[in-house]
Amino acid sequence: MDYGSGNLRSAERALQRAGADVEVTADHRAAVEAQGLVVPGVGAFAACMDGLLGVGGDKIIDQRLAGDRPVLGICVGMQVLFDQGVEHGVRADGCGQWPGTVERLNADVLPHMGWNTVQAPTDSVLFAGLDPETRFYFVHSFAVRKWELESSDSITPPRVTWAEHGEPFVAGVENGALMATQFHPEKSGDAGARLLRNWLDVL
């Protein structure tokens, strides 16, 4: 989805290499009806939310999830799926698909830039077939530091993947039709390509 933020061309090329027929669009109907929707994002949380709201992206995501139609958020495109983000004293509302706040990481070196391993659940769909020591490419200073969604006996709990840079943070979420990664699969070489193929397999 094109809302003025994110490495659209990089994501487009990576998805094409993974076997997808890709259309970059800000058209509401096309985004709602697509087989799968990718929401990329780079930069500040508040700016990304402004761009998303400007094209009705929050409503597009709501409509897709109401129909159990897959959505994949990437980097800040994952962050805006949470309740809110706080950056440089600015608090902005997110899409509210998951409870939680995107905050500055407590780490000696920021941004967290480069390759890092993740701790994925054994039943993960996105990370299926990938070695636990596989590294993915991160570029961020802010993240969700605490998973706040309580599980219920009647609801299958989301699969949450963690990574660490100074402290643990949420590196990925798989919650039915809604999935997301804090890292950039489109910049993560063969590992990222495998993850994207895994996502395409659920469409």
C-alpha positions as CSV (number, residue, x, y, z in Angstrom):
1,M,0.0,0.0,0.0
2,D,1.3,3.4,-1.0
3,Y,0.7,6.1,1.7
4,G,3.9,8.1,1.2
5,S,6.2,6.1,3.6
6,G,8.3,3.1,3.2
7,N,10.8,1.5,0.8
8,L,8.1,0.7,-1.7
9,R,10.3,-0.2,-4.7
10,S,12.5,-2.4,-2.5
11,A,9.5,-4.2,-1.0
12,E,8.0,-4.5,-4.5
13,R,11.1,-6.1,-6.0
14,A,11.5,-8.5,-3.0
15,L,7.9,-9.6,-3.3
16,Q,8.2,-10.1,-7.0
17,R,11.3,-12.3,-6.5
18,A,9.3,-14.3,-4.0
19,G,6.7,-15.0,-6.7
20,A,4.1,-12.3,-6.1
21,D,2.2,-10.3,-8.7
22,V,2.6,-6.9,-7.1
23,E,0.7,-3.6,-7.5
24,V,1.7,-0.5,-5.6
25,T,-1.5,1.4,-4.9
26,A,-3.2,4.0,-2.7
27,D,-6.6,3.1,-4.2
28,H,-9.0,2.1,-1.4
29,R,-10.9,-0.6,-3.4
30,A,-7.8,-2.2,-4.9
31,A,-6.1,-2.3,-1.4
32,V,-9.2,-3.8,0.2
33,E,-9.7,-6.4,-2.6
34,A,-6.1,-7.5,-3.1
35,Q,-5.2,-11.1,-2.2
36,G,-2.6,-9.8,0.3
37,L,-1.7,-6.3,1.5
38,V,1.8,-5.1,2.6
39,V,2.1,-2.0,4.7
40,P,5.7,-0.8,4.7
41,G,7.0,2.1,6.7
42,V,10.1,4.1,7.6
43,G,10.8,7.2,9.6
44,A,8.8,8.6,12.5
45,F,5.7,6.9,13.9
46,A,3.5,10.1,13.8
47,A,4.5,11.0,10.2
48,C,3.7,7.4,9.1
49,M,0.3,7.5,10.8
50,D,-0.5,10.9,9.2
51,G,0.2,9.4,5.8
52,L,-1.8,6.3,6.5
53,L,-4.8,8.3,7.7
54,G,-4.5,10.5,4.6
55,V,-5.3,7.6,2.3
56,G,-7.8,5.9,4.7
57,G,-5.2,3.1,5.4
58,D,-6.5,2.5,8.9
59,K,-10.0,1.8,7.5
60,I,-8.5,-0.4,4.7
61,I,-6.7,-2.5,7.3
62,D,-9.9,-2.8,9.4
63,Q,-12.0,-3.9,6.4
64,R,-9.4,-6.5,5.3
65,L,-9.2,-8.0,8.8
66,A,-13.0,-8.1,9.1
67,G,-13.0,-10.3,6.1
68,D,-9.9,-12.3,7.3
69,R,-7.8,-11.0,4.4
70,P,-4.0,-11.1,5.0
71,V,-2.1,-7.9,6.0
72,L,1.7,-7.8,6.5
73,G,3.3,-4.8,8.3
74,I,7.0,-4.0,7.9
75,C,9.1,-1.9,10.2
76,V,7.1,1.3,11.1
77,G,4.3,-0.4,9.1
78,M,4.3,-2.9,12.0
79,Q,4.6,-0.2,14.7
80,V,1.6,1.7,13.6
81,L,-0.6,-1.4,14.1
82,F,-0.2,-0.8,17.9
83,D,-2.2,1.6,20.1
84,Q,0.3,4.4,20.1
85,G,3.9,5.6,19.6
86,V,6.0,8.0,21.6
87,E,9.0,9.6,19.8
88,H,10.9,12.7,21.0
89,G,8.1,13.6,23.4
90,V,5.4,13.3,20.7
91,R,2.6,10.8,21.4
92,A,0.6,9.7,18.5
93,D,-2.3,7.2,18.2
94,G,-1.8,4.2,16.0
95,C,-4.3,1.8,14.4
96,G,-5.0,0.0,17.6
97,Q,-5.0,-3.5,16.2
98,W,-2.9,-4.6,19.2
99,P,-2.5,-3.0,22.6
100,G,1.0,-1.6,23.3
101,T,3.2,1.4,22.9
102,V,6.2,2.0,20.6
103,E,9.0,3.5,22.6
104,R,12.7,4.3,22.4
105,L,14.8,1.3,23.0
106,N,17.0,1.3,26.1
107,A,20.3,0.5,24.4
108,D,23.8,2.0,24.4
109,V,23.9,2.3,20.6
110,L,21.0,3.6,18.6
111,P,19.8,3.1,16.0
112,H,19.8,-0.7,16.1
113,M,21.2,-1.1,12.6
114,G,22.3,-4.3,11.1
115,W,21.8,-8.1,11.3
116,N,20.3,-9.8,14.3
117,T,18.8,-13.1,15.3
118,V,15.2,-13.5,16.5
119,Q,13.5,-15.9,18.9
120,A,10.4,-17.2,17.0
121,P,7.8,-19.6,18.3
122,T,8.2,-23.2,17.2
123,D,4.8,-23.1,15.4
124,S,5.5,-19.8,13.5
125,V,4.2,-19.6,10.0
126,L,6.5,-16.7,8.9
127,F,9.7,-18.4,10.2
128,A,8.9,-21.9,9.1
129,G,11.9,-23.7,7.6
130,L,14.4,-21.1,8.9
131,D,17.2,-21.9,11.2
132,P,17.0,-20.3,14.7
133,E,20.4,-18.7,14.1
134,T,19.1,-16.9,10.9
135,R,19.8,-13.2,11.0
136,F,17.5,-10.5,9.7
137,Y,18.2,-6.8,8.9
138,F,17.0,-4.2,11.4
139,V,17.1,-0.4,11.2
140,H,15.2,1.3,14.1
141,S,15.5,3.1,17.4
142,F,12.0,2.5,18.6
143,A,10.1,-0.7,19.3
144,V,7.4,-2.4,21.3
145,R,9.2,-3.4,24.5
146,K,6.3,-5.2,26.2
147,W,3.6,-7.4,24.8
148,E,0.4,-6.4,26.4
149,L,-2.3,-8.5,24.8
150,E,-3.6,-11.0,27.3
151,S,-4.5,-14.4,26.0
152,S,-8.0,-15.9,26.4
153,D,-9.1,-19.6,26.5
154,S,-11.5,-18.8,23.7
155,I,-9.0,-17.0,21.4
156,T,-5.8,-18.5,19.8
157,P,-3.0,-16.3,21.2
158,P,-0.9,-14.4,18.7
159,R,2.6,-15.8,18.0
160,V,5.1,-13.2,19.1
161,T,8.7,-13.2,18.0
162,W,11.4,-11.4,20.0
163,A,14.8,-10.0,19.4
164,E,17.3,-8.2,21.7
165,H,19.2,-4.9,21.4
166,G,20.0,-3.6,24.8
167,E,16.7,-5.2,25.9
168,P,14.1,-7.6,24.5
169,F,11.6,-6.1,22.0
170,V,8.9,-7.4,19.7
171,A,10.4,-8.4,16.3
172,G,7.4,-10.0,14.8
173,V,3.7,-10.9,15.4
174,E,1.4,-13.4,13.7
175,N,-2.2,-12.9,14.7
176,G,-4.5,-14.7,12.2
177,A,-4.7,-12.6,9.0
178,L,-2.6,-9.8,10.6
179,M,1.2,-10.4,10.6
180,A,4.2,-8.0,10.9
181,T,7.9,-7.7,11.3
182,Q,10.1,-5.0,12.9
183,F,13.0,-6.0,10.7
184,H,13.1,-5.5,6.9
185,P,12.5,-8.8,5.1
186,E,13.1,-7.1,1.8
187,K,16.7,-6.2,2.9
188,S,17.3,-9.6,4.6
189,G,18.6,-11.6,1.6
190,D,17.7,-15.2,1.3
191,A,16.2,-15.3,4.8
192,G,13.9,-12.4,4.0
193,A,12.9,-14.0,0.7
194,R,12.0,-17.3,2.5
195,L,9.9,-15.4,5.0
196,L,8.0,-13.5,2.3
197,R,7.4,-16.8,0.5
198,N,6.0,-18.2,3.7
199,W,3.6,-15.3,3.9
200,L,2.6,-15.6,0.3
201,D,1.8,-19.2,0.9
202,V,-1.0,-18.2,3.3
203,L,-2.8,-16.0,0.8
